[in-house]
Amino acid sequence: MTKIDLKLYRGYINDQELVVFGHVFKSWAPDKYRIDRRGIKHAVSIMHMFNIKPMSNIRVTLEFQGLQVQTKTLDDGYFRFNIPFDEELASGWHEYQVSCQFNGFGIVDTGEILKPFESKYGIISDIDDTFLISYSGNFFKKLYVMLLKNINKRKIFEDVVPHYKALSSYGQENEQAFNSFFYVSSSEWNLYDFINEFAKRHELPKAVIKLKKIKTGISDFLMTGRGGHDHKFEKIKDIISFYPNLKYVLIGDDSQKDPYIYERICKIFPLNINAVYIRKTKKVKKKTVAIVLNNIKDMGVSTCYFINSEKAIEHSKKINII
C-alpha cells in the first residue's frame, strides 16, 4: 500500500487574503531524515532528502479559523492556497491545519501563519553566505560542507544574530511584538527543515521561509542552489506586493545574484526599500557589485557593503533602523 506524507511551511496573511503552502509525498517527506548524524551517515540523510517522490493531483483540505477549503497538488506535489480572508485576526503567529487522504491512508498536520504586527519595516534576508556559511561561490566546497557537516557543525557569521534581533525588535514597545522576517533563498524546499532548525538553534528571528522548487533525485542534488535565480526575484516581489504599505530592509551577499535582484526590486518598488545590505564573501570588493550598489544608492536607498556584521550594525544605527 502506498502511504503519504505531508509537509507544511509557514504561511502569511494580510487584511484581505491568506497564503498557505506545502507538499505531499509518497512515503517520507524530507524532514523525516535526521540532520544531526555524523560523517557518511549525515551525507546519506542529505541525499535521502533529495531522493523523494512528490505526489500530484492529491486532494488537500485547509482548515483555519472556521474556514475549510480544498484544492489538489500540482505535478511536483506542491500545493498553495490563496484564499480571500477578511476576518479580524490578532497580530502574531496562528495555527492552521491541512489534511489529505490516499488509498485509505490519511494524514493531518498543523502549520503556522503570520499576521504581521504594525511596524516601521519588514526584513527580507537571503540565507546561504548571508547568515549561514555555505561557500556558494565554490561548488565543490559547498557540496563538501553540505554532505559532511551536520547541523551541529555548520557555522553562522559573527554578529549576525544581534543584528537580526535588533532589526526584529526596533520600534516595538511590546515584548511580544516584532518586525516581520522573511528568509528567501535559492536552496530547495528539500532543505527547509535544515534551514529552519539552524535558524532556531542560533536564535535568529522566526520567519516565513520561501525556497526554490523541490528536487526529486540524486542527480538533481548535485545542482542544489544553482541555476536561475528569477524565482527569488518573484518571491520577494510577491512578499512586497502582499504587504505594500511596509518599508523593507534587504539583506544578501555577493556570492551569486543578490545585488542584481535587489537592484531590480528597488526599481520596481521605489517607495518600499529602506536599505540594502550585501555581505562581501571575499576580502576584495567586486567592482560590478559596487557599481550596482552605487546605482541603488542613487535611487535614494541606503546601502552597506560589508565583510563583518559589526559594520552592518553600525550602519543600521546610523540610519536609525535599530
Secondary structure, DSSP 8 states (H G I E B T S, - for coil): ---EEEEE--EEE-SSEEEEEEEEEES--GGGS-S---HHHHHHHHHHHHS-EE-SS-EEEEEETTEEEEEE--TTSEEEEEEE--S---SEEEEEEEEEEETTEEEEEEEEEEE----SEEEEE--BTTTB---TT-HHHHHHHHHH--TTT--B-TTHHHHHHHHHHTT--STT----EEEEEEEEGGGHHHHHHHHHHTT---EEEEEE----SHHHHTTTT-S--HHHHHHHHHHHHHSTT-EEEEEEESSSSHHHHHHHHHHH-TTTEEEEEEE-SSSS--HHHHHHHHHHHHTT-EEEEESSHHHHHHHHHHTT--
